Amino acid sequence: MALIKSISGIRGTIGGRSGEGLTPLDVVKFAAAYAQWLRQRRQAAGNTAPATVVIGRDARLSGDMVSRLVAATLQGMGVNVIDLGLSTTPTVEVAVPGEQADGGIILTASHNPIQWNALKLLNEKGEFISARDGAELLAIAEAETFEFAEVKKLGTYRTDDTWLRRHIDQILALPLVDREAIAHKKFRVVIDSVNSTGGLALPLLLEALGVEQIKSLHGEPTGHFAHNPEPLPENLGDIIKELEKGSYDLGIVVDPDVDRLALICEDGTPFGEEYTLVAVSDYVLKHEPGNGYVKNTVSNLSSTIALRDVTEKAQGQHFASAVGEVNVVELMKETNAVIGGEGNGGIIYPELHYGRDALAGVALFLSHLAKFGKSASVLRRTYPSYYISKNKIELTPTIDVDNVLDRITAKYAKHPINTIDGVKIEFGKEWVHLRKSNTEPIIRIYSESDTLSTADHLAKKIISDIKEVITERQ
């Protein structure tokens, strides 16, 4: 069993003992702490009226139970609840400001396997809460300093199943989403929604965009995931085989809560999860930003350098943030970036909202592909090719990870180094990024080069350096 408490929420495996897994007691405790945090924020602003919170969930098996626990706890804290039911993470994010709510809770463990679930917490803007706010909330949960409402002050509860359609309508209204161009191409698309809410959202979106033929794999939102839900090539054999038959123009894959987007070319070759953001950014950068944005892009330190290449080609500037969606969003706001995201297929397009949105990504990519006029595989070849090697070193708890990273930094001090999140060292067009895990004694090592073999070689060199440092201190 596992229970991980972080600044952005709580996630864990269902069952077990309280405090060791994500049990009903843990769900109630954290939901109550969130409601208390909202109450304190409102009182500090002189507002004593009841708060309103939007909730929504993916289709995983524990979702209904967790949702009812959260809704009832919020009501017990005097909070009015708007329940979107089966929904997507980006849909809840746009619904929070749309309902003028005080916050939102998304019940999803994203790409984690079936036994996991989580409470992901949003502020009044529909964005993930900040590190400072998360720390305050964790303190409330730890001290259990929450006070439930009297019977006449219990919160209300209502359902609303209109927001998925309203979210799609907002996507269709984006100036860079060209429904006419998409419909003209008469695209044939196969989708894999891994038996979650993408099976509801993607067909609605594609039909609204004028896609001519849609074949859905694992589209029934039963929560019985047909394969590992992380949208990586090794988990996508069914859709790859379907595309290899040659009957479709594109494959679209989302994770259970529809905030990550992976694409498969017409011949069954992966477009590359890292290149989802690259391609969509390329399309967006070819147009004037408007609305105060500039041709800047943001991705995290572990994402491909190809985004920087594409951005600079468009006369823009690329910025790298610490890993984590909150960090990407903060830097996007600081730099007025027109688009940003993460190399895991997460696209953040602030013209719509500041959150990873696979549905917006689909609409923008299809607009790009339609105007490009050639196949997805040809489009992929227009971008610089880089390969990322992902490795880790398991460490004993007695090892001082910070000291290890400091020693590696000193060793490569003559190279460009970024230390905002671990250590990232650049070697021309190659780089390596070392980060210590917040939940286990390991160092994650990502490296990138123009071939996978050279990326692997670079990682092995750094791993050797790390082991040398560890040996010296023993």
C-alpha positions in Angstrom: 0.0 0.0 0.0 1.1 3.6 -0.7 0.0 7.0 0.4 1.8 10.1 -0.9 0.9 13.5 0.5 2.2 16.4 -1.5 1.6 20.1 -1.9 -0.9 19.5 -4.7 -3.0 16.8 -3.2 -3.0 13.3 -2.0 -2.6 10.1 -4.0 -2.4 6.5 -3.0 -3.5 2.9 -3.5 -7.0 2.0 -2.5 -7.4 0.0 0.7 -5.2 -1.0 3.7 -4.8 0.9 6.9 -5.4 4.6 7.3 -2.2 6.6 6.7 -0.7 3.7 4.7 -3.1 3.5 1.7 -5.8 5.8 0.3 -8.6 4.8 2.7 -12.0 6.4 3.2 -10.6 8.0 6.4 -7.8 9.6 4.4 -10.1 10.8 1.7 -12.4 12.5 4.3 -9.5 14.0 6.2 -7.9 15.6 3.2 -11.2 16.8 1.7 -12.0 18.4 5.0 -8.6 20.1 5.2 -9.2 21.5 1.7 -12.6 22.9 2.8 -11.1 24.4 5.9 -8.3 26.0 3.8 -10.9 27.5 1.5 -12.9 28.8 4.5 -9.8 30.5 6.0 -9.0 32.1 2.7 -12.5 33.5 2.3 -12.6 34.7 5.9 -9.3 36.5 5.5 -10.9 38.3 2.5 -13.9 39.2 4.6 -16.2 36.7 2.9 -18.3 34.5 5.2 -20.6 33.1 2.6 -20.4 29.4 1.8 -17.7 28.3 -0.6 -18.5 26.4 -3.9 -16.3 23.6 -5.2 -16.5 21.8 -8.5 -15.6 18.1 -8.5 -15.2 15.5 -11.3 -13.6 12.1 -11.8 -12.1 9.7 -14.2 -13.6 6.3 -14.7 -11.3 4.2 -12.5 -13.1 1.6 -10.3 -12.7 3.5 -7.0 -13.9 6.8 -8.5 -17.5 6.6 -7.6 -16.7 5.7 -3.9 -14.1 8.4 -3.6 -16.3 11.0 -5.3 -19.2 10.4 -2.9 -16.9 10.6 0.1 -15.5 13.9 -1.1 -18.9 15.4 -1.9 -20.3 14.4 1.4 -17.3 15.7 3.3 -17.4 19.1 1.5 -21.1 19.4 2.3 -20.4 18.5 5.9 -17.9 21.4 6.0 -20.6 23.8 4.7 -19.4 23.8 1.1 -21.7 23.8 -1.9 -20.7 21.1 -4.4 -21.2 21.0 -8.2 -20.5 17.4 -9.3 -19.6 17.0 -13.0 -19.5 13.2 -12.6 -17.4 11.4 -15.2 -15.3 14.1 -16.7 -11.7 15.1 -17.6 -9.1 17.1 -15.7 -9.1 20.0 -18.2 -13.0 20.1 -18.1 -13.0 20.5 -14.4 -10.3 23.2 -14.7 -12.4 25.3 -17.1 -15.6 24.7 -15.1 -14.2 26.2 -11.9 -14.0 29.8 -13.2 -17.0 29.1 -15.5 -19.1 28.5 -12.4 -17.3 31.2 -10.4 -16.4 28.6 -7.9 -13.8 28.9 -5.1 -11.9 25.8 -6.2 -12.1 22.3 -7.6 -11.1 18.7 -6.8 -10.3 16.3 -9.6 -10.5 12.6 -8.6 -7.9 10.9 -10.7 -4.6 9.2 -10.4 -3.8 10.2 -14.0 -1.7 7.6 -15.7 -1.2 5.5 -12.6 -2.5 1.9 -12.6 -6.0 0.8 -11.6 -5.3 0.4 -7.9 -4.4 4.1 -7.5 -6.6 7.2 -7.0 -6.0 10.8 -6.0 -7.4 14.1 -5.0 -5.9 16.9 -7.2 -6.7 20.3 -5.8 -7.5 23.5 -7.7 -7.8 27.2 -6.8 -10.5 29.6 -7.9 -8.8 30.0 -11.3 -9.0 26.3 -12.0 -5.3 25.9 -11.6 -3.4 23.6 -9.3 -2.7 25.2 -6.0 0.7 26.7 -5.3 3.4 25.2 -3.2 2.7 27.7 -0.4 -1.0 27.0 -0.4 -0.3 23.3 -0.5 1.9 23.6 2.6 -0.8 25.4 4.5 -3.3 22.7 3.5 -1.0 19.9 4.6 -0.6 21.6 8.0 -4.3 21.7 8.4 -4.7 18.1 7.6 -1.8 17.1 9.9 -3.3 19.0 12.8 -6.9 18.1 11.9 -7.9 21.7 12.6 -11.1 21.6 10.6 -14.6 22.3 11.9 -17.7 20.8 10.4 -20.9 22.8 9.8 -24.0 22.7 11.9 -27.0 21.0 10.4 -28.6 24.2 9.1 -25.4 25.2 7.4 -24.6 22.1 5.5 -23.5 22.6 1.9 -25.7 21.9 -1.1 -25.1 19.3 -3.8 -26.1 19.3 -7.5 -24.9 17.5 -10.6 -24.1 19.1 -13.9 -23.3 17.0 -17.0 -23.1 20.0 -19.4 -19.5 21.0 -18.9 -17.9 18.5 -21.3 -19.9 19.9 -24.2 -19.2 23.5 -23.0 -15.5 22.7 -22.8 -15.6 21.5 -26.3 -17.5 24.5 -27.5 -14.7 26.7 -26.0 -12.1 24.7 -27.9 -14.1 25.1 -31.2 -14.2 28.9 -30.6 -10.4 29.2 -30.4 -9.1 31.3 -33.4 -6.4 28.7 -34.3 -8.8 25.8 -34.3 -9.8 25.5 -38.0 -12.8 23.2 -38.2 -13.4 23.9 -41.9 -9.8 22.8 -42.8 -10.2 19.7 -40.7 -13.6 18.7 -42.1 -12.2 19.3 -45.7 -9.5 16.7 -45.1 -12.0 14.0 -44.2 -9.7 12.6 -41.6 -10.0 8.9 -40.5 -8.9 8.6 -36.9 -8.6 5.7 -34.5 -8.5 6.5 -30.8 -7.6 4.7 -27.6 -9.1 6.0 -24.4 -8.0 3.2 -22.1 -11.5 2.6 -20.8 -11.8 6.0 -19.1 -13.4 9.3 -19.8 -11.6 10.0 -23.0 -14.1 7.5 -24.4 -16.8 10.1 -23.8 -14.8 13.2 -24.6 -12.8 12.3 -27.7 -15.7 11.2 -30.0 -17.7 14.3 -29.1 -14.7 16.5 -29.9 -13.8 14.7 -33.2 -17.4 14.7 -34.4 -17.7 18.4 -33.6 -14.4 19.0 -35.6 -15.8 17.3 -38.7 -13.6 14.2 -38.6 -15.2 11.8 -41.1 -14.4 8.4 -39.5 -13.7 7.5 -35.9 -12.8 4.1 -34.6 -12.7 3.8 -30.9 -10.6 1.2 -29.0 -11.1 0.7 -25.3 -13.7 3.4 -25.4 -16.2 2.2 -22.8 -15.5 4.0 -19.5 -15.6 0.9 -17.3 -12.4 1.7 -15.4 -11.1 -1.8 -16.2 -8.1 -0.5 -18.1 -7.3 -2.7 -21.1 -3.6 -2.0 -20.8 -1.1 0.1 -18.7 -2.8 3.5 -18.8 0.4 5.5 -19.3 0.4 6.5 -23.1 3.8 5.2 -24.0 4.6 3.1 -27.1 5.2 -0.1 -25.2 1.6 0.1 -23.9 -0.1 0.9 -27.2 0.1 -2.3 -29.2 -3.6 -2.4 -30.1 -3.8 1.0 -31.7 -0.4 0.6 -33.4 -1.6 -2.7 -35.1 -4.8 -1.0 -36.2 -2.9 1.8 -37.9 -0.4 -0.6 -39.5 -3.4 -1.8 -41.6 -3.2 1.5 -43.5 -6.9 2.6 -43.1 -6.4 5.6 -40.9 -4.7 9.0 -41.0 -3.9 9.3 -37.3 -4.0 7.6 -34.0 -4.9 9.5 -30.8 -4.2 8.2 -27.3 -5.0 9.9 -24.0 -4.5 8.9 -20.4 -7.4 8.2 -18.0 -8.0 11.9 -17.1 -7.3 13.3 -20.6 -4.6 15.8 -19.8 -1.8 13.9 -21.7 -1.9 13.4 -25.5 0.1 10.8 -27.5 -0.1 10.6 -31.3 0.5 7.6 -33.7 1.3 8.2 -37.3 -0.7 6.7 -40.2 1.8 3.9 -40.6 1.8 2.9 -36.9 5.0 4.6 -35.9 4.7 6.8 -32.7 4.8 10.5 -33.4 6.7 10.7 -30.1 5.2 11.8 -26.8 7.9 14.5 -26.5 6.9 15.8 -29.9 3.2 16.4 -29.2 4.1 19.7 -27.6 6.7 20.5 -30.3 4.3 20.1 -33.2 1.4 22.0 -31.6 3.8 24.8 -30.5 5.1 25.0 -34.1 1.6 25.6 -35.3 0.8 28.2 -32.7 4.1 30.0 -33.2 3.4 30.4 -36.9 0.6 32.9 -36.0 0.6 36.2 -34.2 0.0 35.5 -30.5 -2.4 38.4 -29.6 -4.0 39.0 -26.2 -0.8 40.1 -24.6 1.1 36.9 -25.3 4.5 36.8 -27.0 6.3 34.1 -29.0 7.8 32.5 -25.9 7.4 28.9 -25.0 8.0 27.0 -21.7 8.7 23.4 -20.9 10.3 21.7 -18.0 14.0 20.8 -17.7 13.4 17.2 -18.6 11.7 17.9 -21.9 13.2 17.8 -25.4 15.4 20.5 -26.7 13.5 20.3 -29.9 10.9 22.8 -28.5 13.7 25.4 -28.1 14.8 24.8 -31.7 11.3 25.3 -33.0 10.8 28.4 -30.8 14.0 30.1 -31.9 13.2 29.3 -35.5 10.0 31.4 -35.0 12.1 34.2 -33.5 10.8 33.4 -30.0 12.5 32.5 -26.8 12.2 29.3 -24.9 12.3 29.0 -21.1 12.8 25.9 -18.9 11.1 25.5 -15.6 11.4 23.0 -12.7 9.5 19.8 -13.3 5.8 20.0 -12.4 2.8 21.6 -14.1 2.5 24.3 -11.4 6.1 25.4 -12.2 5.5 25.4 -15.9 2.4 27.6 -15.5 4.2 30.1 -13.2 7.0 30.6 -15.7 4.5 30.8 -18.6 2.8 33.7 -16.8 6.1 35.4 -16.0 7.2 35.3 -19.7 3.8 35.8 -21.3 4.4 32.5 -23.2 1.9 31.8 -25.9 2.2 28.0 -25.3 3.9 25.6 -22.9 3.7 22.2 -21.4 5.6 19.1 -20.6 7.3 16.4 -22.6 4.9 13.8 -21.4 2.3 14.9 -24.0 1.0 17.7 -21.8 -0.1 20.9 -23.7 -0.9 24.1 -21.9 -2.6 26.7 -24.1 -3.4 29.8 -22.0 -5.7 31.2 -24.7 -8.1 28.6 -23.3 -6.8 28.0 -19.7 -3.6 27.3 -17.8 -3.8 23.5 -17.5 -2.7 20.5 -19.6 -5.5 19.8 -22.0 -5.3 16.9 -24.4 -8.6 17.9 -26.1 -7.3 21.3 -27.0 -4.1 19.6 -28.2 -6.1 17.3 -30.5 -8.0 20.3 -32.1 -4.8 22.3 -32.6 -2.8 19.3 -34.0 -5.6 18.4 -36.4 -5.7 22.0 -37.6 -1.9 21.9 -38.1 -2.0 18.6 -39.9 -4.9 19.7 -42.2 -3.1 22.9 -43.2 0.2 21.0 -43.6 -1.4 18.9 -46.3 0.7 15.8 -45.9 0.8 12.8 -43.6 1.6 12.8 -39.9 4.8 10.8 -40.5 6.0 13.5 -43.0 5.1 16.2 -40.5 7.1 14.4 -37.9 10.2 14.4 -40.1 10.1 18.2 -40.4 11.2 18.5 -36.8 14.7 17.9 -35.4 15.1 14.4 -34.0 16.4 13.9 -30.5 16.2 10.9 -28.3 15.8 10.9 -24.5 17.2 8.1 -22.3 15.5 7.7 -18.9 17.5 6.1 -16.1 17.7 6.0 -12.3 20.1 5.1 -9.5 18.7 3.5 -6.4 20.4 4.8 -3.3 20.5 3.8 0.4 18.8 6.2 2.8 22.2 7.0 4.4 23.6 8.6 1.2 23.5 12.4 1.1 21.9 13.0 -2.3 22.4 16.8 -2.1 26.1 16.3 -1.7 26.2 13.9 -4.7 24.5 16.5 -6.9 26.8 19.3 -5.6 29.9 17.2 -6.5 28.6 16.5 -10.0 27.9 20.2 -10.4 31.5 21.0 -9.4 32.9 18.4 -11.8 31.1 19.9 -14.8 31.3 23.6 -13.8 32.8 24.6 -17.1 29.5 23.6 -18.9 26.2 25.5 -18.8 24.4 24.3 -15.7 20.9 24.9 -14.4 20.2 24.1 -10.7 16.6 25.2 -10.2 15.5 21.6 -10.1 18.3 19.2 -9.4 21.2 19.6 -11.9 20.9 20.0 -15.6 24.2 20.1 -17.6 24.3 21.1 -21.3 26.9 19.7 -23.7 26.0 21.7 -26.8 22.9 20.0 -28.3 23.1 17.2 -25.6 22.1 17.5 -22.0 21.6 15.4 -18.8 19.2 16.2 -16.0 19.6 14.7 -12.5 16.8 15.0 -10.0 16.4 13.4 -6.6 13.0 11.8 -6.0 10.7 13.3 -3.3 9.2 10.0 -2.4 12.0 7.4 -2.7 15.8 7.3 -2.4 16.7 7.5 -6.0 18.2 9.9 -8.5 16.4 10.2 -11.8 18.7 10.7 -14.7 17.4 11.9 -18.1 19.7 12.5 -21.0 19.1 13.6 -24.6 21.1 13.5 -27.8 20.6 13.1 -31.5 20.7 9.3 -31.2 19.5 7.0 -28.5 22.9 5.3 -28.2 24.7 8.6 -27.5 22.0 9.5 -25.0 22.5 6.2 -23.3 26.2 6.7 -23.4 25.9 10.2 -21.8 23.6 8.7 -19.0 26.1 5.9 -18.3 28.9 8.4 -18.0 27.0 10.5 -15.4 25.9 7.3 -13.6 29.6 6.3 -13.4 30.5 9.7 -12.0 27.8 9.4 -9.4 28.9 5.9 -8.3 32.5 7.2 -8.0 31.3 10.0 -5.7 29.3 7.5 -3.6 32.3 5.2 -3.3 34.6 8.0 -2.2 32.4 8.9 0.7 32.0 5.4 2.0 
